[in-house]
């Protein structure tokens, strides 16, 4: 027989799940933004400036972007 979970354990689990969901959603959104910048930048300098403006020039952003390098006109 399993002991019932305490309210605090359930609350901690829900909080951890919410945090994980938030991080996953932010990573996805950053990746989508980086992809959009990659597709619309006119040259490497323009891309770098746009990425910096959006706060996507951080290691976390690079991780979210992965290895995708879109079209640079």
C-alpha positions in Angstrom: 0.0 0.0 0.0 1.4 3.4 -1.0 1.1 6.3 1.4 -0.9 9.2 0.0 1.1 12.2 -1.2 1.2 15.1 1.0 -0.2 18.4 -0.3 3.3 20.0 -0.2 4.8 17.2 -2.4 2.0 17.6 -4.9 2.5 21.4 -4.9 6.2 21.0 -5.4 5.6 18.6 -8.3 3.1 21.0 -10.0 5.5 23.9 -9.5 8.4 21.9 -11.0 6.2 20.9 -14.0 5.1 24.5 -14.5 8.7 25.7 -14.5 9.8 23.0 -16.9 6.9 23.9 -19.2 7.8 27.6 -19.0 11.5 26.8 -19.9 10.5 24.6 -22.8 8.1 27.2 -24.2 10.7 30.0 -23.8 13.3 27.8 -25.6 10.8 27.2 -28.4 10.0 30.8 -28.7 13.6 31.9 -28.8 14.3 29.3 -31.5 11.4 30.6 -33.6 12.6 34.2 -33.1 16.2 33.2 -34.1 14.8 31.4 -37.2 12.8 34.5 -38.2 15.9 36.7 -37.8 18.0 34.2 -39.8 15.4 34.4 -42.6 15.1 38.2 -42.7 18.6 39.5 -42.0 20.3 41.1 -45.0 23.9 40.3 -43.9 25.8 38.9 -41.0 26.1 42.4 -39.3 22.3 42.9 -39.6 21.7 39.5 -38.2 24.0 40.1 -35.2 22.3 43.5 -34.5 18.8 42.0 -34.7 19.8 39.1 -32.4 21.3 41.5 -29.9 18.2 43.7 -30.0 16.0 40.7 -29.2 18.3 39.4 -26.5 19.1 36.3 -28.6 22.9 36.7 -28.5 23.2 34.8 -25.3 24.5 31.2 -24.9 20.9 30.1 -24.0 19.7 31.6 -27.3 22.3 29.7 -29.3 21.3 26.5 -27.5 17.7 27.2 -28.4 18.6 27.9 -32.0 20.6 24.8 -32.3 22.5 24.2 -35.6 20.0 25.9 -37.8 21.3 28.7 -39.8 18.7 30.1 -42.1 19.0 32.1 -45.2 21.0 35.3 -45.1 20.3 37.4 -48.2 
